[in-house]
Each structure stands twice: as C-alpha cells, then as structure tokens.
Amino acid sequence: MSARLATYGRLIDRTSKLDFTFDGKPMMGFEGDTLASALLANDQMLVGRSFKYHRPRGVVASGAEEPNALVNLGEGARFEPNQRATTTELFGGLAARSQNHWPTLEFDVGQVNSYLARFLPAGFYYKMFMYPRSFWKHVYEPFIRQSAGLGQPPKERDADTYEHFHVHTDVVVAGGGVAGLIAAKAAAQSGARVLVLEQNAHWGGRAPVDGGRIDDWPTDGFVERLVKELEGMANVTLRARCMVSGLYDHGYVLGYERVSDHVPGAEGPRHRLWRIRAKQVIVATGAIERPLAFAGNDVPGVMLASAMRDYLVNWGVAAGERVIVATNNDDAYRTAITLKKAGVEVLRILDARETGGGALMEEARRLGIRIDCGRAVGKVTGGKRVKAVQICAHQGAGGALEEVACDAVAMSGGWSPAVHLWSHCGGKLTWDDTAAMFRPDESRAPTGADGKPMAVATGAANGAMTLEAIAADAFAAGRKAAQAAGFKLKRASAVKADPAPESAIEPVWMMPARARVGLRAKAWLDYQNDVKVSDVQLAAREGYESVEHTKRYTTLGMATDQGKLSNINGLAVLADTLGAAIPAVGTTTFRPPYTPISMGAIGGEARGEVFQPLRRTPMYDWHAAHGADWEPVGQWRRPFAYVQGGEDVHQAVNREVKNVRQGVGLLDVSTLGKLLVKGPDAGRFLDMLYTNMMSTLKPGKCRYGLMCNENGFLIDDGVVARIDEETFLCHTTTGGADRIHAHMEEWLQTEWWDWKVYTANLTEQFAQIAVVGPKARQVLEKLGGMDLSKEALPFMDWKDGAIGNFQARVFRISFSGELSFEIAVPASQGLAFWETLMEAGREFGIMPYGTEALHVLRAEKGFIMIGDETDGTVIPQDLGLGWAISKKKDDYLGKRAQERSFMASPDRWKLVGLETTDGSVLPDGAYAVAEGSNANGQRNTQGRVTSTYYSPTLGRGIAMGLVHRGPDRMGEVIEFPGTDGKTYSAKIVDPVVYDKDGEKQNV
Amino acid sequence: MKRYSVFAVAREALRHHTGWERAWRSPAPKRRYDVVIVGAGGHGLATAYYLGKNFGITNVAVIEKGWLGGGNTGRNTTIIRSNYLQDASAAIYEKARSLYETMSQDLNYNVMFSPRGVMMLAQTQHEVRGYKRTAHANLLQGVATEFISPARVKELVPIIHLEGPRYPVLGALWQPRGGTARHDAVAWGYARACSAMGMDIIQQCEVTGVRTENGQVRGVETTKGAIDCAKLGIVVAGHSSVLAQMAGFRLPIESLALQALVSEPIKPCMDVVVMANTVHGYMSQSDKGEMVIGGGTDGFNNYTQRGSFHHIEETVRALIETFPMISRLKMLRQWGGIVDMTGDRSPILSKTPLEGCFVNCGWGTGGFKAIPGSGWAMAELMATGASPLAAEFSLSRFREGRFIDESVAAGVAH
C-alpha cells in the first residue's frame, strides 16, 4: 500500500492539516500536498478509468505529463472537469470525483471494453458500424459518445473572473528550475529586463529532489539563495504558478498564471493570461521521464521512477512497501537508493542493460539492493493494483523466469527534453542517438521578425542531463539571450556543479525486446487513450506509416497530456516496425498550449455586459427611459421602436410612421458615420471613392453619394457635405462608419500615399437628430435662431448657426420623403437639445421614432438601404441609381469592374416595387420562381424580395425587390413561394409608392 | 481489397490482427498515367475516386508532397452543411452532403458521417432577414432548412445562453441533415478505394515543374522523377498559386491561415453544430468529447500552418458568451490551416489556359464539407470537359463579373 512516512516531505507543512474528499470519501492531507500526493498518502491507488477500455488507473507521474489522474473538481459554478491531480494543489474542503465510469470507480460497467480489447484495436471503428446505415446516428454513435469523453460538462455559469496582462520585456525565461534560474541571473547581469515564469508553486524544479551540489551548495540551498538574489534585482520579475503555454510569431509569449486555483473563491481573478512580447525566450522547461512499454505497465502502482522519488522526497509519501525498479538508465537508481534510505523495501532493480549502470549502481549495491542486469519486466499482474512482476530476460520474448510479489513498480525508460515551446514556432529538433532523445537543434531555432533566432534552449530541455552540464549550459544560455536581446555582457563568474558521471542509456522501446504479441497488446504507450504497442504496429502494417497517420489512426498522443508521457516511445515503436531510423520518422507537430489552459483565461475580462464595447449615443438613457426596444447595430444599440403603454412593437412602429407623415417625429441619427476628409487633394480623393463627382460640389451644398469596392459592388451610401474648399464631411451608414474609414485609409496609405488628404472619424463627436415631418419647421422656428425657410436653407443645403441656445449644423436632407432637418450639435449638448426639441414639439404632437419606422418610411419612398437592397452582389446600376454615377470621370473605384460583360448585361436583376395582389406583406427574403429547373435540378428563379413591410400610410404590404429585367416588366404578376407553404403573388410596380414627385420633402 | 466488417474484425482478433493488409499501396510512380492529380487531400482523392467509379478512368496517379490527407482535410472542424444562398453553391454542397450520407457504405470505410444538424444563429435583425432569405432560397434549391425560434434553439442546444446581454439569440437557420464526419477517415477511405481500383497514390513526392508542349500539358516533374500524363488536375488548396505558376498561369487566390482549437474531452453535452456569425465563432462536440471550435482567418497572407493567438481570443470570448459553461473547460490544442481564398470566396473548378490542365481550388474556409461533391464535379469536368455542378465555378467568372458571393449569407465562418 502507499502511505505517508513520518519523515521526508520537503514541501509539506505537517502542522497544517487539510480535509478533502475523493468520491465523497473524507481524506486528510497537508498544506503543500498536491491532490495526487494526498491521494497516495491515503492509499488511494485507483484514481480513474481510461478513455477507451475503462481500465483501472492510478497516478503514474508527478507533473504535467500525468495521463490518468484526472478528476472532476469542485461544485456548481466552480466545477471543473479533467483537472490533473498531479498539478492541483490541495486546499481545505477540496472535493474531487473520479471520472469516466458507471456506476462507480471500483465497479465500472465500461470495463467490459477492456475484456473485449482484442476486438477493439486501433481504428476498429473505421471497419465496422456501417450497417444498417441509420444505426450510426441512432445506435452506434450515441453509444460511442457516451462511453467516450472524460469529465462531466460544467452546468453553471462560471463564478470566477479572468484577466489579461500585457507585458514587454527583453528576456522571458520559461521554467524556474536550476537551469532557468541560473540563465535568468546570467541574462539579468547584463541589465536586460528578465521575466521568469515557473508552472509550479515552487522553484528549483527537480534539482532539490535529485541532489548534487552547485557552487558548493546543496541544490536546495543553492536554489533558495539564487531566488532571493533574483528577487532583489530590480530588472527581474519572478512568477510562480505561471506556465509559459505557447510561443508564437515574433517573440509573442503567453503565460498562464493560476492565481487562485489553490485558494478558490479568493478575491481577484482565477487565472491571469500574460501576453508578452519578448526579444528573447529562454526555454528551460526541463525534461520528462519516459515509461517503459511492458505488459501491464498501466496497472495502478506502476509509476515513473522519478515520480516515485518526487512523492517520497517532496511529500513524504511512499508509493508502495515492496518496490521493483525497472530501468534502462542510471537515473532510476536514484529512486531505488532514495526509497531504500527511507526504509522502503526495494526488492529488485531490473536493468535492461547487460552490463548495468555506473557509480549509482555501485551505490545501490552497497545499500544491499539486488540488481539484475539484462533483466526486464515480462508482465505486471494485478487489476486495481500491482500484485507481482514476472521477470524475464530483456532480450527474449517474455518467458517468465521468476515471479516476484510486490505492490509497486518504478519504471524509467530515459528522459525526453520538453521541447514543446522550442517547437511551437518553428524550432527544429535533432535526434541524439547516444542519449536516445530528440533535443533542440541550435542551428534551426525559431526565428523572430528579423529572421534571427528568438529562443535559446537550455538545461534538460536542451538535452543537458547532468547537473554539471546543466549549470554550465544555463549560464551560457542566459548570456547568449541577453546578448541577442541587444545587451552588452559584463564579466561574471560561471556557475559550476559537482560532476556525477552516469553510464550510457540503452534505448528500450519495448520490454522485453522481442515481446510476443500477447504482451505487446498489453504494453501501453498512450495511457489515457489506450494505445498499445500492438496498435502502433497495426497502424504501420496497414500503411498508416507517416507519424501523423499513426497518431490519427491510433489516437497516440491525442489525449489531454498531448503525448508528453510517451509519444517518443510510440514513434520509436513505429520506426522499429517500419525498419526506419527514429529521426526519419520524426515527431508529430507540437502545438500550443503546453498544457491545457482555461477558456476563461483566453476570453479574459470581456464577458457579459462588457463582452464588446457598448456604444451609446448621448441620448441613450433617454431612449431607455422611454420604452426603447433595442436593436443591436454593430456595437451600437439603437431603438427599434419606442413602445408605449399597452401597444406591441408592431403597433408602435405604425404609430411612429403615421406621426412622422402627419405631424413631426424625432430620430436619433448620431450613429451614422461622420468622416471628415480634408486637404488639397480631398476632392480628387472623393472622386475616386464615390461614383459621383464630389470635387464639383459647392461649399454649403450636400450630395448623396455611392461607394463601391474594386469589384464594382455597392458597399455604402450617404450624404456628403462640402464644408469649405478643402474640407468634406462624409456621412456613412451606421454599420459602415469604421469600415469605410478603414477603407479610405487603406487606399490613402497603400495606393495614393502621395495625395495630400487626411481623414478623421468624427462620428462620436456629434449628436445628430433628424427632425422630420410636415411640422418640423414649426418646431424649430419656435426655438428661434437661424433662418430655416425654404429660401434660406433649400433642400440639399447645409448651414451652421444657432437653434435656440444651441450651436448647430443643419442639413436639409431627407430619408423619409418628408420635410426634414438633420441637426448636429456637439455630443455634450445632444441630450439637452433632444429634450428641448421634445419640449418645443409637444404642442405639435412630436414623438421619437425608431429604426423600424425609419425603414418603413424610406421603403415607402423607394429609397434603398445598404444591407437590404445590397448584399455585396449588387451594383448601383441594378438599383436604378445610374444618375448617381458620374459619366465625366475617368475613373472611380469599381468603374472598370462594372464594365465587365455580366455587370453590363441587361439580364441582371433590377430594383422594382412589389405589390401583393391581396395587400398582404411578402415574406422576408422570398424568391420569385420562373418556369422549370436548372441543370442541377433547382427551381429557376427570376427575382427576390429585398425589403418588405406593412405600410401604415397605405394600409397594405409594400415591398422592394430585384427582378430579372424588372423595370421593363411593370404590371406583370410574379409568384413567391414562402417557407410557410403559401405562394404569394405580387405585381411589379414602381418602387416609389409615396409622393413620387418629392413635393413633401421640398417645402 | 478485403472488405471491412464486424466479422473481419472478429476474425482478425483471433490472430491478434496480424492479417490486415495495407489500406493503400505505396508504389513507385510509373512513367505515364492517363490522369495525374496533384494533391492527395480529400478533394484530390475524391476526384480520382469518381474518375474511376463514374468514368472508368483508373490509370491515375495522385501525387502528394507530404502525407495524404495532411493539409486542410486533416485540419478542419469537420462541419458538413449545404444551406448556401446562391444556387451554384447550394447545388455542389448539397451534392456533397448527400454523397456523405452513403459514403461509409460506398467506400466500405466508416467515415462516421453524423447528421446531427447544423444551426446558424441569428443575433441581429439583419441576420434574421438574411437567414430567412436563405431558407427561401434553399426551399427552391431542394435543400431542407428552416428558420427556427429561440425556444426551439434552446431545445436543441440546452447549453446555449439565449439572452446574452449584447446579442440575444433571435432565431436560427436550421439544417437538420447537416452534421459532421471524421475528417481523416474521408481521406483514408478514398485513398483505400482508389488504391483498390489500381490507382497509384504517391506520397512524399513533390511536384517541381509542369511540362507543356504547344499549350498542352505533357506531364509533371517531381522529386521522384518525371511523370507523363494526358490530363493534369491541380487540387492543392493553399498552394494552388504556386502550382499554377509552374503551369504558366495565374490564379486569383490569396492564402491565409485559418485558426481552430479543441477543448479537453468531456461527456456529451451538445449534439448539434452551432455557428454564431455575429460574434464570430462556431462549435460542435466530437465523438471523442472534445469541443471543436473554429475561428477566423489571420489578417495577413501567409503559408504557415501555425496557430496564432489573436483570433482564438476573439473566438473563445464569443463562444463563452454563447455557451457560458465552456469558460471552465480548457483548450487542449490549437492549430492553423492554409485556406485558399478567391475574390468572391467561392471555389474554382475549371479548365485553365493550359490545355489538359484543370484546377480545383479556392474552397477557402469551407472545403471539407464539399469534398465528395467537388470530386464528383471535378471528375466529370476532367473526363468529359463539362460538368453542370462546376459550370458556374469557372475561372472566366472573374473576367465576366459573374461572382458567386456567399458573404451575405455566410458572415465570416463556414
């Protein structure tokens, strides 16, 4: 059994007990425990079930590479699935539940998959479940989905908050082990700003567990002093619990800080995402130990040798009482020695190497541990925990020589540098045959914007596997990074660690070396996804030879550990099966993040009300207080209608329309884009942007303009007012303001960069109010001020002046067909002006109206609306707007495109009015059918509805549409099948159904 | 080709699966083929497959620079739908969707097409009108879609948050027979079937030049030697412009990186595919349990198949608004694929200025769902010189201004 010892445990505080539960069972741990160490201390070997076969599983690792020990953590709004027990710090009241089983962890019906494993090899689902066809959706897939997945989905809205930090720095050091810390100091000594990020809560990485001496200090003392020294340096920032999750183009680095995962509910954000621009990145991310692929290597109690050592030294937990160690390298001897010294029985060290190891082996032998060289684990027996090991010759097929009862197995297949960060942004790897590992290829580092290397790998991440090599490498790496970041190096003394030579590793990708097929089918590579040696061999046999094919066919490395634990084992097995060299097979692509990061952290602060900026006009609160039914328009919100007591939205719209036609209405048009275009070349510039001639417009005059893109399609419209010789004010649609401003700038900056023009977006500087209706002038005249008579301010003129006490700019323009003044005042005056107008208009029955009434009013007049009559496929000529296209200009954006054969064809669909024969309202977006079907069997069409409304003015439905040769077919009746099953008949009519001669607006 | 079935699996289980044959052969290229297809992605393999199946043309080589299915076929978010607005698009995507329905049986390879339904949320009045228009168009195109109410949306997707403070859900365009499929399996299934017909799939073979004579294609130069052919199909997505340049013509294509990501796997919580175009993001749950999330394209042209951060930030934010529960899930992996975008965001299936040379490209962000339809049409075009499904997607449309623009209906996401 696993248990807490009375000694060891450098990270735990035995005076601080913490209660927690696992599957409802009360347990106790200490401050400083991880959930995994606490579970082991409570002899909870069985912690979860695997993905595919629902095999019983225990803790196998002690860090981010853990594939098995994933739990549902927390409750309600703080619930989180798939939380890795090895990287979860224990806190009082922690509630963890095991995953992927039914009904219980101990007894899981899904384990039947395990008994059927032989029938469920890699990719079995590609070969079956095809008949009967409907069974995939209704039977097979629901079953597969239910048995797949891991943790439970969260149900409630997240109670926590998240935030982003934005940082610029010279050097980021990823990893606060000895390599990272030494490199950080070496870099910082040059004066560079250094940011050191460590994923764990503690500094020093593995070194304090592994022992040794640096600069004549034991490693833990060395780390403590160095951290203190770095903390004292003004140009160094240290952050623990902050993992570098990804390296992106141009030195963009993401740090993922778990601020309060260990103190849930604490004030402040749960996670903080550091968005960092660094000149250089030091990759000091350490290395990850590889398991050995022997049969039964997934039985709870089989653990990485380094993890078993970690649990003992860091947390005072012995993973078993009688341990067998299996290895192919010297490092695992450290585990055996440590266990032995702690009083744990080490029954045997099985060293696959015929000649065994070096100095460490001698030390183990001195301690009285039996060492069998050339021996291997043939098979581990036991279901929910280890019972015994069958020992065999490593160079054989697995015939058992001896069976030894034990309750834990420590395994080590060697180490793989954590090269993920190095690889995220294009850094390449090289295969080191002696050390049997992929390590960073210094000559092919990831490059920054200048094409020069932006990262330096160091320490174990760089393949330096002894303390002596690590110290020297890290010191050099720190200096190299500082220099690359542009800093001058100062004299500094190198860091030196005591030598501790090790003998060479012998690569073991499968144990024993010629394991028979039955054993290979029980030798796990990817634990979580249940990929075994036999699966990879099957993939290779079936032609899935590319490492990417193998990965995808077997799901090797696709689990939540993303292959950290054993991808190298898998691709070595693949290489072996193919008879190819490991580097020729290569690795799969390393993708960010290094370990999974929360969606909450990615999203940051922007959620709920502040998900996107809410743009409000100065009159926003007034609208809200007067029944506004809001409609989102881009980031703005505009009143769709103002609903008054008792009426519904539709009735409100009708009332508002009638009131404008008969009396006077107010519309908040502040959201319309107001772009100032100024400079000696402003007229020439606008002549290119608009289809109209703008350079000839006289100051004081307005002109309705159309803008097309290079493909000739209409993208925006609006009124242009010439302010003076060099200055134009261009109105755009609400949705178009930012887009058109960007469009202008794009052309100015990339094509006409030598033209003397500048633009400014003044949209939010002004509140703009349309005063519309036959009584509009009366309302304004009541306020006094400038002369607004027809003679003083004719239609399509504008003028600055006073209205009442307000300084205003008045445009005589109309989008409703009524007498209309659009009046701009400084934004700060908007609300006061609006309220003044409402007050003055009271005797005339003034009412505000919303966007829907605006639409109905313009549709009655046959005015087009960008986004309704246009959709990116419509040219002005389709809309009868040929009059707005200047024939005198040599060029404008879209001119050449509009001359193409199909654009100039008379067969295009063109704008008409549509009048239903029964007065009903045509459905939105309905298509008019023509005779027959096309070559693909689709019904032929001849037009479509673009705008359709009920017109309270006419008391019936009105619509506009685009119809094939429409203007030539006035009076013809065409049919529109609706999705409601009805067919609507409509007559082709003039789009202008109200005041065709414009007498009302021109008074 | 030995057939796959539950019985075959059981039989093989008894001998520890040592008797399975290769899914596809790995031959050295011959000196000459009737047809060479460049690009062993879904579209290239499907083209080859239907050349054989529909036209009996089996002296075909499919040449692949890397590993088959390794481009966008293996990088997309596996959505299959045909609720397009324009007739030409709806025709080819609906053809593809209907072929997906029987693909597993046709190829004897389970591609796991799952008609779980695709929903596109309407979150502005403008979108409501747009999707109602699409529903009307689909009605006449023979594509079964309907505009559904917020209540029905909630019924189909219990984890959705309808009353977001910024963009409440006003309804959705619902295609019940859209869905997802296992993307790799589509490429593998076609490859196996092509190989069984005697076609050669040649991986790790990069085309380095196109040989021509008097304006007629003669063959290709490759890293595995010269290969002659009577007809050449260029089906290489993001690198189409590069191949076209070798063949001596230009394509109106820009290449951009499209971003995607998956969460860690969880138990089933969402059966349908949901796309939210106003806020820019879409999500479905894979059979493995991962939430598969698609975002937008990077704002600059490039060929790097890498994940970048800025777009996924926007995407994840949008999806947290739509599905608040995902806030406490974790992103497992992010990646990028290179999409080939045309001026009207619709594909090119066309003859080219080079006689005997055809292109199939420009699928942009929407290629996976089109694979069988695209292969069907391209095969017909290459075999007979014309295909009604491909007719409107010719290169000449750019010169004539005959755009097939879906942007109005599709927003950003496909």
Interface residues (C-beta under 8 A of the other chain):
Chain A: F51 R78 F79 E80 P81 N82 R118 F119 P121 F124 Y125 Y126 K127 M128 F129 M130 Y131 R133 W136 K137 E141 P142 I144 R145 Q146 A148 G149 L150 G151 Q152 P153 P154 K155 E156 R157 D158 G246 Y248 D249 Y252 L254 R275 H424 C425 G426 V517 G518 A521 S534 L538 R541 E542 G543 Y544 E545 S546 E548 H549 R552 Y553 T555 M558 T560 Q562 T589 R591 P592 P593 P596 I597 S598 M599 G600 I602 G603 G604 A606 R607 G608 E609 F611 Q612 L614 E631 P632 V633 F640 N711 G712 F713 G867 D868 D871 G872 T873 A897 Q898 R900 S901 F902 M903 P923 D924 G925 A926 Y927 V929 N934 A935 N936 G937 Q938 R939 T941 R944 V945 F976 P977 G978 T979
Chain B: Y4 S5 V6 A8 V9 A10 A13 H16 H17 T18 W20 E21 R22 A23 W24 R25 S26 G66 W67 L68 G69 G70 G74 D87 A90 A91 K95 E101 T102 S104 Q105 N108 Y109 N110 M112 F113 S114 P115 R116 Q123 T124 Q125 H126 V128 R129 G130 K132 R133 T134 A135 H136 A137 L139 L140 Q141 G142 E146 F147 I159 H161 G164 P165 R166 Y167 R182 D184 A185 W188 G189 Q203 S263 E264 P265 I266 K267 P268 C269 T278 V279 Q285 D287 K288 G289 T304 R306 G307 S308 F309 I312 E313 V316 R317 A318 L319 I320 E321 P324 M325 I326 S327 R328 L329 K330 M331 L332 R333 Q334 W335 G343 D344 P388 L389 A391 R397 R399 E400 G401 R402 F403 D405 S407 V408
